[in-house]
Amino acid sequence: MKCILNENDWCDRHQTIHIGRLKEISQMENDFGEKYRQLWDDVLIKPEKYALEPVDFSNCQQNIKQQSKITTSNITLYEKIKSFIKAWIKHAKNKFKNNEEAEQKRRLNICRMCVHRSPKINSPEEQWTCDKCGCWLKRKAKWAEQNCPLGYWDNKPPKPDGCGCSK
């Protein structure tokens, strides 16, 4: 039986958000989709069965000095407020025009896959912020004149020092 998702693609059965290809598979009503859901159920019931063994890098030819670190937001509250004010002024100059709902969803789907989305784990869209500019993503996706600081929304190359809130 396929997963039942709410409007944010949250699945109560698996206690996570299904996105991208995993969302597509979770909705399949064939053997492939059922095998996926059974495997996921099994992981939830017996997580120790799927625990990863630690990897020994001592015999690697390439020198590994340290593990990669998960980046956290370095943006201060002052910078977040400044970014929001610039975005709001730009939105006001654009006569408060908003995107269609389909465009908002497209933008948020891009953000859903981005490593700079914060908080990262199973949070509602209203709590998502961007670690690059500090904006609330749901609001930023709604406002027509706003851009992704990395250029993901419009397939434009990112500005070297810009956050997308002001030009």
C-alpha positions as CSV (number, residue, x, y, z in Angstrom):
1,M,0.0,0.0,0.0
2,K,1.5,3.4,-1.0
3,C,2.5,5.9,1.5
4,I,0.0,8.6,2.5
5,L,1.6,12.0,2.4
6,N,0.4,15.3,3.8
7,E,0.7,18.6,1.9
8,N,4.4,18.9,3.0
9,D,5.1,15.3,1.7
10,W,5.4,14.2,5.4
11,C,4.9,10.4,5.8
12,D,3.5,9.3,9.2
13,R,4.3,5.7,8.4
14,H,8.1,6.3,7.9
15,Q,8.3,9.5,10.0
16,T,10.1,11.5,7.3
17,I,9.6,13.7,4.3
18,H,9.5,11.8,1.0
19,I,11.3,13.9,-1.7
20,G,12.4,13.5,-5.3
21,R,12.7,10.0,-6.5
22,L,11.9,8.5,-3.1
23,K,8.6,10.3,-3.1
24,E,7.9,8.9,-6.6
25,I,8.8,5.4,-5.4
26,S,6.7,5.7,-2.3
27,Q,3.6,6.4,-4.4
28,M,4.2,3.4,-6.8
29,E,1.5,0.7,-6.6
30,N,3.7,-2.0,-8.2
31,D,6.1,-4.6,-6.8
32,F,9.1,-2.2,-6.9
33,G,7.2,0.4,-4.7
34,E,6.1,-2.3,-2.3
35,K,9.6,-3.7,-1.9
36,Y,10.9,-0.1,-1.1
37,R,8.2,0.4,1.5
38,Q,8.9,-3.0,3.1
39,L,12.6,-2.3,3.3
40,W,12.0,1.1,4.9
41,D,9.6,-0.5,7.4
42,D,12.2,-3.1,8.2
43,V,14.9,-0.4,8.8
44,L,12.5,1.3,11.2
45,I,11.8,-1.9,13.1
46,K,15.4,-3.3,13.2
47,P,17.8,-0.3,12.7
48,E,20.7,-2.3,14.2
49,K,20.5,-4.7,11.3
50,Y,21.3,-1.8,8.9
51,A,23.9,0.0,11.1
52,L,27.1,0.9,9.2
53,E,30.4,-0.5,10.3
54,P,33.2,2.0,10.9
55,V,35.5,2.4,8.0
56,D,39.3,2.0,8.5
57,F,41.1,4.5,6.3
58,S,44.6,3.6,7.6
59,N,45.5,1.7,4.4
60,C,44.4,4.4,2.0
61,Q,47.0,5.7,-0.4
62,Q,45.6,9.2,-0.1
63,N,46.3,11.0,3.2
64,I,43.0,11.8,5.0
65,K,43.7,14.3,7.7
66,Q,40.1,14.8,9.0
67,Q,36.6,13.9,8.3
68,S,34.4,16.4,6.4
69,K,32.4,18.6,8.7
70,I,28.8,19.5,8.4
71,T,28.6,23.2,7.8
72,T,26.4,25.3,10.0
73,S,25.1,28.8,9.4
74,N,27.6,31.6,10.1
75,I,25.0,34.3,9.5
76,T,24.3,36.5,12.5
77,L,20.9,37.8,13.6
78,Y,21.9,41.3,12.5
79,E,22.7,40.0,9.0
80,K,19.4,38.1,8.9
81,I,17.4,41.3,9.8
82,K,19.4,43.3,7.3
83,S,18.7,40.7,4.6
84,F,15.0,40.6,5.4
85,I,14.7,44.4,5.3
86,K,16.4,44.5,1.9
87,A,14.1,41.7,0.6
88,W,11.0,43.5,1.9
89,I,12.0,46.8,0.3
90,K,12.6,45.1,-3.0
91,H,9.2,43.3,-2.6
92,A,7.5,46.7,-1.9
93,K,9.2,48.2,-5.0
94,N,7.8,45.3,-7.0
95,K,4.3,46.3,-5.7
96,F,4.1,43.2,-3.4
97,K,3.7,40.8,-6.4
98,N,3.7,37.1,-5.4
99,N,4.5,34.0,-7.4
100,E,1.8,31.5,-8.5
101,E,1.5,28.5,-6.2
102,A,3.1,26.2,-8.7
103,E,6.2,28.4,-8.8
104,Q,6.3,28.6,-5.0
105,K,6.2,24.8,-4.9
106,R,8.9,24.5,-7.5
107,R,11.2,26.8,-5.6
108,L,10.6,25.0,-2.3
109,N,11.2,21.6,-3.9
110,I,14.7,22.9,-4.9
111,C,15.3,24.2,-1.4
112,R,14.1,20.8,0.0
113,M,17.2,19.2,-1.6
114,C,19.6,22.0,-0.7
115,V,22.3,21.4,2.0
116,H,21.9,25.1,3.0
117,R,18.3,24.6,4.2
118,S,18.0,24.9,7.9
119,P,16.7,23.2,10.1
120,K,17.6,20.2,8.1
121,I,15.7,17.3,9.6
122,N,11.9,16.7,9.3
123,S,10.8,20.2,10.0
124,P,7.7,22.0,8.5
125,E,8.3,24.4,5.7
126,E,7.4,27.4,7.8
127,Q,10.6,26.8,9.8
128,W,13.0,26.5,6.9
129,T,15.6,29.2,6.5
130,C,18.6,29.7,4.2
131,D,22.0,29.3,5.7
132,K,23.4,31.6,3.0
133,C,21.2,34.7,3.4
134,G,19.1,33.9,6.5
135,C,15.8,34.4,4.7
136,W,12.7,32.3,5.6
137,L,12.4,30.1,2.5
138,K,8.6,29.9,2.4
139,R,8.3,33.7,2.3
140,K,11.2,34.1,-0.1
141,A,9.8,31.5,-2.5
142,K,6.4,33.4,-2.5
143,W,7.8,36.8,-3.4
144,A,8.2,37.1,-7.2
145,E,11.3,39.3,-7.3
146,Q,13.4,37.2,-4.9
147,N,16.3,34.9,-6.0
148,C,18.2,32.0,-4.6
149,P,21.6,33.2,-3.3
150,L,23.3,30.3,-5.2
151,G,21.2,30.8,-8.4
152,Y,19.4,27.5,-8.1
153,W,15.9,28.9,-8.7
154,D,16.5,30.6,-12.0
155,N,19.5,28.7,-13.4
156,K,21.5,31.9,-13.2
157,P,25.1,31.9,-12.1
158,P,25.4,32.9,-8.5
159,K,26.7,36.4,-7.6
160,P,30.1,36.3,-6.0
161,D,29.1,38.4,-3.0
162,G,25.3,38.6,-3.3
163,C,22.7,36.8,-1.3
164,G,20.0,37.2,-3.9
165,C,17.9,39.6,-1.7
166,S,19.3,42.7,-3.3
167,K,20.9,43.6,-6.6
